[in-house]
Amino acid sequence: MKTGRPQEALEQFDKALEIKPDSANYHTAKGTALNELGRYQESLEELDRALSLNQKSSNALLQKSIALKNIGRLDESLSSINLAIQYFPRYAGLELILAYYYEIKAGVLMIMGSFGEALSVLDEAEKISPVNRKGYDTRRLMRANLLNLNGRYQEALDEFTFLLSFSPNNAFFHYGKAIALENLGNYSLAKVEIENAYQLDPTNQLFKTARDRIEKQQAQ
């Protein structure tokens, strides 16, 4: 789903499109490279060309959703990822890729503030292709954040504790754990975790605000 070397890929697909300008796959690949380069408006133009050639291209719709999300057109992004999921081929062996589509949808919903629906979508991704329960991936991180946002603080605490076992110097993991502890009323441990986050990234205003708030709550 990523090219790895987007600038090189972009140059290669430009050359390929000179030879085969009506290739939906090449336009999609070029749009993917442009997404990776942060050139989202140009990406949309390429992806719309791809979809004019193949309106049911799940990959083009996925990349279009990503581009739309990154320029703030969230309703359109959600519509695009829904179509991508609808048209995605249900063949054995593709479950991990389909689960990734659901993760993208959950991310859009999360930005839109639909936290409960986003968590439900992640649950669907889990049914399709379970994460490695002994490992760390982006789905676990998204789920941990959504558990906090949905008020499921004990579950969030468990997830962030697990994530910190893999990456103990990740400031955002300490922050997420602090928020869970704060909402569980354990202000002393919450202070320890937010202090860890702040020490790792003292310029982060989010961490400073949370630290000040937790300190006030502990003093009451």
Buried (B, 14 or more C-beta within 10 A) or exposed (E): EEBEEBEEBBEBBEEBBEEEEEBBBBBBBBBBBBBBBEBBEBBBBBBBBBBEBBEBBBBBBBBBBBBBBBEEBBEBBBBBBBBBBEBBEEEEEEBEBBBBBBBBBBBBBBBBEBBEBBBBBBEBBBEBBEBEEEEBEEBBBBBBBBBBBBEBBEBBBBBBBBBBEEEEEBBBBBBBBBBBBBBBEBBEBBBBBBBBBBEBBEEBEEBBEBBEBBBEEEEE
